[in-house]
């Protein structure tokens, strides 16, 4: 019979001896793990806390730059005005330095075209003074309406009129005879002849002017007749046009009109004289249009002021 080994007893004895040790080791391991877990948890918690705290900080630090940018933009705007304010002085210098050059270059031209008579346009006229009057004329009188110097009711003016064709002319469907008979004006101002000068002799136009006035006086016997001399032309117009509208013919025709007025006890107003320069041509400036024959507002104002002054005296 085999002998029973004592190993089983010894092994069991050793096993019972090691069990407490294993338990202790396990406890230590558990404790170590717990401690480690505690520190790990604390570390993670602190990290999360710090991380959570970080977003709050950046807005505080980033807001000032935004504010700074907003504050700097006004600064940029306030810097801009000095540039704007510095520009005008330069422009002023440019403007102030140019006139002396012009005055040095064009003194003779200014002297040549300077009116030799008083500038009547500076006197002024009273529109009410002419409220019962009628002005008859061609394109040189149309400017009274175009520049709103007199109401249309006081005008019978049309482009192309002359002492010959006016008998058949109509303005707004009305003839000059209808206009005079209906209006019964206090004074009738007539300035006609420039348009016919290129193809009608001065004596023919004067004769037809005489006939026109006689017809108008029959229609309105109480109207005072005022013959106006036709205006001058500029030197440039006369020397660059082949027409017979020149100062020699204009002066000759105006002389005939003056004689006609004197013979019939009409009033003659030499408006041509107040528009001429010291050479006897239409002053340019301030009275001539670009074509050298038609008139600017200053010319009409001068004529009306001169007429009113002459009639008041």
JOPE-V424478 format. One record per backbone hydrogen bond with DSSP energy under -0.5 kcal/mol. CO is the residue of the C=O (numbers start at 0). NH is the residue of the N-H. If there is no record, write none. Layout:
BEGIN
co->(CO CO)
nh->(NH NH)
END
This chain:
BEGIN
co->(5 6 7 8 9 10 11 12 13 14 16 17 18 19 20 21 22 23 24 25 26 27 28 29 30 31 32 33 34 35 36 37 38 39 40 41 42 43 44 45 46 47 48 49 50 51 52 53 53 54 55 56 56 57 58 59 60 61 62 63 64 65 66 67 68 69 70 71 72 73 74 75 76 77 78 79 79 80 81 82 83 84 85 86 86 87 88 89 90 91 92 93 94 95 96 97 97 98 99 100 101 105 106 107 108 109 110 113 117 118 119 119 124 125 125 126 127 129 131 133 133 134 135 136 137 137 138 140 141 141 142 143 143 144 150 151 153 155 157 161 163 164 164 165 168 170 173 174 175 176 177 178 179 185 186 186 187 188 189 190 192 193 195 195 200 201 202 203 204 205 206 207 208 209 210 211 212 213 214 215 219 223 224 225 225 226 232 233 234 235 236 236 243 245 246 247 248 249 250 251 252 253 254 255 256 257 258 259 260 260 261 266 266 267 268 268 269 269 271 272 274 275 275 276 280 282 282 286 288 291 293 295 295 296 297 298 299 300 301 302 303 304 305 306 307 308)
nh->(9 10 11 12 13 14 15 16 17 18 20 21 22 23 24 25 26 27 28 29 30 31 32 33 34 35 36 37 38 39 40 41 42 43 44 45 46 47 48 49 50 51 52 53 54 55 56 56 57 58 59 59 60 61 62 63 64 65 66 67 68 69 70 71 72 73 74 75 76 77 78 79 80 81 82 82 83 84 85 86 87 88 89 89 90 91 92 93 94 95 96 97 98 99 100 100 101 102 103 104 105 109 110 111 112 113 113 277 119 121 122 123 126 128 129 129 130 132 185 135 188 155 190 157 140 141 142 143 144 145 146 148 149 147 153 154 134 136 160 165 166 167 168 168 175 173 170 178 179 180 181 182 183 223 133 188 225 135 227 137 196 196 198 199 204 205 206 207 208 209 210 211 212 213 214 215 216 217 218 219 222 187 266 189 227 268 281 237 238 239 239 240 245 249 250 251 252 253 254 255 256 257 258 259 260 261 262 263 264 265 264 226 268 269 228 270 272 273 274 275 282 115 116 279 276 286 287 295 291 233 288 298 299 300 301 302 303 304 305 306 307 308 309 310 311 312)
END
